[in-house]
């Protein structure tokens, strides 16, 4: 469940941020901002569903998922093929996120 929540949050955050990028950098209509703000609200809500006792830990682990999802966005939406350094960096970030989120902790 945690992985699905993180993936959904990442997609929502990237879509929300991209709507602002499209408006400011690509000359799209300001109407792009309304769904973007809804996507950012969905992102914030989804992160509250992560099973972690500390928000900071949930956010830190999410960072790795966000980076990997951004590389997927780069490839699928922006049609820019990631290079080996993009993929290696994303893998390292996902490993770090897994350590943060799933490490055994004292009760």
ROMI-911060 format. One record per atom (N, C-alpha, C): residue number from 1; atom name; x, y, z. Coordinates in steps of 0.02 Angstrom, whole numbers, plus 50000, padded with zeros to 5 digits. Example, Ala and Ser with C-alpha at 12.3 -4.5 7.8 and 13.67 -1.06 7.14 Angstrom:
[1 N [50660 49716 50390]];
[1 CA [50615 49775 50390]];
[1 C [50660 49835 50390]];
[2 N [50642 49888 50354]];
[2 CA [50684 49947 50357]];
[2 C [50645 50002 50394]];
This chain:
[1 N [50041 49940 50000]];
[1 CA [50000 50000 50000]];
[1 C [50043 50063 50000]];
[2 N [50097 50063 50039]];
[2 CA [50141 50121 50044]];
[2 C [50170 50139 49976]];
[3 N [50192 50090 49939]];
[3 CA [50222 50103 49874]];
[3 C [50170 50135 49827]];
[4 N [50109 50110 49828]];
[4 CA [50057 50138 49785]];
[4 C [50041 50210 49805]];
[5 N [50039 50224 49869]];
[5 CA [50026 50292 49892]];
[5 C [50082 50338 49869]];
[6 N [50144 50316 49876]];
[6 CA [50201 50357 49854]];
[6 C [50200 50369 49779]];
[7 N [50184 50318 49740]];
[7 CA [50181 50326 49668]];
[7 C [50124 50375 49649]];
[8 N [50067 50368 49681]];
[8 CA [50012 50415 49668]];
[8 C [50030 50486 49688]];
[9 N [50063 50493 49745]];
[9 CA [50084 50560 49768]];
[9 C [50134 50590 49719]];
[10 N [50180 50549 49695]];
[10 CA [50231 50574 49649]];
[10 C [50198 50598 49584]];
[11 N [50153 50558 49557]];
[11 CA [50120 50578 49495]];
[11 C [50080 50642 49505]];
[12 N [50046 50647 49562]];
[12 CA [50007 50708 49576]];
[12 C [50053 50769 49583]];
[13 N [50108 50761 49618]];
[13 CA [50153 50818 49628]];
[13 C [50185 50839 49562]];
[14 N [50208 50791 49524]];
[14 CA [50240 50808 49460]];
[14 C [50190 50841 49413]];
[15 N [50130 50814 49409]];
[15 CA [50079 50844 49365]];
[15 C [50062 50914 49389]];
[16 N [50055 50924 49454]];
[16 CA [50040 50990 49480]];
[16 C [50095 51040 49465]];
[17 N [50156 51020 49477]];
[17 CA [50213 51065 49463]];
[17 C [50221 51077 49388]];
[18 N [50208 51025 49348]];
[18 CA [50214 51034 49276]];
[18 C [50162 51083 49249]];
[19 N [50104 51086 49281]];
[19 CA [50054 51134 49258]];
[19 C [50080 51206 49265]];
[20 N [50116 51219 49319]];
[20 CA [50146 51286 49327]];
[20 C [50202 51296 49277]];
[21 N [50242 51245 49265]];
[21 CA [50296 51248 49216]];
[21 C [50266 51263 49146]];
[22 N [50212 51227 49129]];
[22 CA [50181 51237 49064]];
[22 C [50155 51309 49057]];
[23 N [50126 51335 49109]];
[23 CA [50099 51403 49108]];
[23 C [50156 51455 49102]];
[24 N [50207 51449 49144]];
[24 CA [50259 51499 49146]];
[24 C [50314 51490 49093]];
[25 N [50330 51429 49077]];
[25 CA [50386 51417 49032]];
[25 C [50367 51397 48961]];
[26 N [50307 51368 48954]];
[26 CA [50286 51344 48888]];
[26 C [50231 51387 48857]];
[27 N [50210 51439 48894]];
[27 CA [50160 51485 48867]];
[27 C [50090 51457 48864]];
[28 N [50075 51407 48905]];
[28 CA [50007 51379 48907]];
[28 C [49960 51427 48944]];
[29 N [49896 51416 48936]];
[29 CA [49845 51457 48969]];
[29 C [49849 51451 49045]];
[30 N [49829 51504 49079]];
[30 CA [49825 51502 49152]];
[30 C [49774 51451 49176]];
[31 N [49731 51428 49132]];
[31 CA [49683 51376 49150]];
[31 C [49717 51311 49170]];
[32 N [49780 51303 49151]];
[32 CA [49819 51244 49171]];
[32 C [49829 51243 49246]];
[33 N [49824 51301 49279]];
[33 CA [49838 51305 49350]];
[33 C [49785 51272 49394]];
[34 N [49723 51274 49373]];
[34 CA [49669 51245 49415]];
[34 C [49679 51170 49425]];
[35 N [49687 51130 49373]];
[35 CA [49699 51059 49386]];
[35 C [49766 51048 49421]];
[36 N [49814 51093 49408]];
[36 CA [49879 51087 49441]];
[36 C [49872 51095 49517]];
[37 N [49832 51143 49538]];
[37 CA [49823 51153 49610]];
[37 C [49785 51095 49641]];
[38 N [49738 51067 49605]];
[38 CA [49702 51007 49630]];
[38 C [49751 50949 49636]];
[39 N [49794 50941 49588]];
[39 CA [49844 50887 49590]];
[39 C [49891 50896 49650]];
[40 N [49911 50958 49664]];
[40 CA [49955 50970 49721]];
[40 C [49919 50957 49787]];
[41 N [49855 50972 49791]];
[41 CA [49816 50956 49851]];
[41 C [49811 50881 49859]];
[42 N [49800 50845 49805]];
[42 CA [49797 50771 49807]];
[42 C [49864 50743 49831]];
[43 N [49919 50771 49807]];
[43 CA [49986 50751 49828]];
[43 C [49992 50757 49904]];
[44 N [49975 50814 49931]];
[44 CA [49982 50825 50004]];
[44 C [49937 50776 50042]];
[45 N [49877 50765 50019]];
[45 CA [49832 50718 50052]];
[45 C [49861 50647 50051]];
[46 N [49885 50626 49993]];
[46 CA [49910 50558 49987]];
[46 C [49968 50544 50035]];
[47 N [50011 50594 50045]];
[47 CA [50067 50583 50091]];
[47 C [50044 50571 50163]];
[48 N [49985 50596 50180]];
[48 CA [49959 50583 50248]];
[48 C [49938 50511 50258]];
[49 N [49931 50473 50204]];
[49 CA [49909 50403 50208]];
[49 C [49967 50355 50219]];
[50 N [50028 50379 50216]];
[50 CA [50086 50335 50225]];
[50 C [50090 50314 50298]];
[51 N [50102 50249 50308]];
[51 CA [50106 50221 50375]];
[51 C [50173 50235 50408]];
[52 N [50183 50296 50431]];
[52 CA [50244 50315 50465]];
[52 C [50225 50355 50527]];
[53 N [50263 50345 50581]];
[53 CA [50248 50382 50642]];
[53 C [50274 50453 50640]];
[54 N [50316 50469 50591]];
[54 CA [50345 50536 50586]];
[54 C [50338 50562 50515]];
[55 N [50311 50622 50509]];
[55 CA [50301 50652 50443]];
[55 C [50367 50661 50407]];
[56 N [50418 50684 50442]];
[56 CA [50482 50695 50410]];
[56 C [50511 50633 50379]];
[57 N [50502 50576 50412]];
[57 CA [50527 50513 50385]];
[57 C [50487 50494 50323]];
[58 N [50423 50503 50325]];
[58 CA [50381 50488 50266]];
[58 C [50401 50532 50208]];
[59 N [50413 50596 50221]];
[59 CA [50432 50643 50168]];
[59 C [50501 50626 50140]];
[60 N [50547 50608 50184]];
[60 CA [50615 50591 50162]];
[60 C [50615 50530 50117]];
[61 N [50578 50479 50137]];
[61 CA [50574 50418 50095]];
[61 C [50539 50434 50029]];
[62 N [50489 50477 50032]];
[62 CA [50453 50496 49971]];
[62 C [50500 50528 49920]];
[63 N [50550 50564 49944]];
[63 CA [50595 50598 49899]];
[63 C [50626 50552 49847]];
[64 N [50645 50492 49867]];
[64 CA [50674 50444 49820]];
[64 C [50624 50423 49767]];
[65 N [50562 50413 49788]];
[65 CA [50510 50393 49741]];
[65 C [50496 50451 49692]];
[66 N [50496 50512 49718]];
[66 CA [50485 50571 49677]];
[66 C [50539 50577 49623]];
[67 N [50601 50566 49641]];
[67 CA [50655 50571 49593]];
[67 C [50647 50518 49538]];
[68 N [50632 50457 49556]];
[68 CA [50623 50404 49506]];
[68 C [50562 50419 49462]];
[69 N [50508 50443 49492]];
[69 CA [50449 50460 49452]];
[69 C [50463 50518 49405]];
[70 N [50505 50564 49426]];
[70 CA [50523 50621 49383]];
[70 C [50561 50597 49321]];
[71 N [50602 50546 49329]];
[71 CA [50638 50518 49272]];
[71 C [50589 50483 49224]];
[72 N [50540 50449 49252]];
[72 CA [50488 50418 49211]];
[72 C [50449 50472 49173]];
[73 N [50432 50526 49207]];
[73 CA [50396 50582 49176]];
[73 C [50438 50611 49119]];
[74 N [50502 50621 49131]];
[74 CA [50548 50647 49081]];
[74 C [50543 50605 49017]];
[75 N [50542 50540 49026]];
[75 CA [50542 50494 48969]];
[75 C [50474 50490 48935]];
[76 N [50420 50482 48975]];
[76 CA [50354 50469 48946]];
[76 C [50316 50531 48925]];
[77 N [50323 50586 48962]];
[77 CA [50285 50646 48946]];
[77 C [50326 50695 48905]];
[78 N [50388 50705 48923]];
[78 CA [50430 50753 48888]];
[78 C [50469 50722 48830]];
[79 N [50464 50656 48824]];
[79 CA [50497 50619 48769]];
[79 C [50573 50630 48767]];
[80 N [50604 50634 48826]];
[80 CA [50676 50639 48831]];
[80 C [50700 50574 48864]];
[81 N [50739 50536 48826]];
[81 CA [50762 50471 48852]];
[81 C [50814 50482 48907]];
[82 N [50803 50453 48966]];
[82 CA [50852 50460 49020]];
[82 C [50917 50423 49002]];
[83 N [50972 50451 49024]];
[83 CA [51036 50418 49012]];
[83 C [51053 50374 49072]];
[84 N [51109 50341 49069]];
[84 CA [51128 50294 49122]];
[84 C [51137 50329 49189]];
[85 N [51157 50392 49187]];
[85 CA [51167 50429 49250]];
[85 C [51100 50447 49282]];
[86 N [51050 50463 49241]];
[86 CA [50982 50474 49267]];
[86 C [50957 50410 49301]];
[87 N [50965 50354 49268]];
[87 CA [50940 50290 49294]];
[87 C [50979 50268 49356]];
[88 N [51044 50277 49355]];
[88 CA [51085 50259 49413]];
[88 C [51066 50303 49473]];
[89 N [51060 50367 49462]];
[89 CA [51040 50412 49516]];
[89 C [50973 50394 49546]];
[90 N [50925 50379 49502]];
[90 CA [50858 50360 49526]];
[90 C [50862 50295 49567]];
[91 N [50901 50247 49545]];
[91 CA [50908 50184 49582]];
[91 C [50939 50196 49651]];
[92 N [50989 50238 49655]];
[92 CA [51020 50254 49719]];
[92 C [50969 50287 49765]];
[93 N [50930 50333 49739]];
[93 CA [50880 50367 49779]];
[93 C [50826 50319 49804]];
[94 N [50805 50272 49761]];
[94 CA [50755 50223 49783]];
[94 C [50784 50178 49838]];
[95 N [50847 50160 49832]];
[95 CA [50878 50120 49885]];
[95 C [50879 50159 49951]];
[96 N [50896 50222 49947]];
[96 CA [50896 50263 50008]];
[96 C [50826 50270 50037]];
[97 N [50776 50279 49995]];
[97 CA [50707 50284 50019]];
[97 C [50686 50219 50054]];
[98 N [50705 50162 50026]];
[98 CA [50687 50098 50056]];
[98 C [50720 50090 50124]];
[99 N [50782 50111 50130]];
[99 CA [50817 50107 50194]];
[99 C [50782 50151 50246]];
[100 N [50765 50211 50227]];
[100 CA [50731 50257 50274]];
[100 C [50664 50230 50296]];
[101 N [50625 50206 50248]];
[101 CA [50556 50186 50263]];
[101 C [50550 50118 50296]];
[102 N [50590 50070 50275]];
[102 CA [50580 50001 50297]];
[102 C [50632 49975 50347]];
[103 N [50677 50017 50368]];
[103 CA [50727 49995 50418]];
[103 C [50693 49977 50483]];
[104 N [50718 49926 50518]];
[104 CA [50689 49909 50583]];
[104 C [50704 49964 50633]];
[105 N [50654 49982 50670]];
[105 CA [50662 50036 50720]];
[105 C [50640 50010 50788]];
[106 N [50673 50033 50840]];
[106 CA [50652 50013 50908]];
[106 C [50582 50040 50923]];
[107 N [50545 50001 50960]];
[107 CA [50476 50021 50977]];
[107 C [50472 50077 51025]];
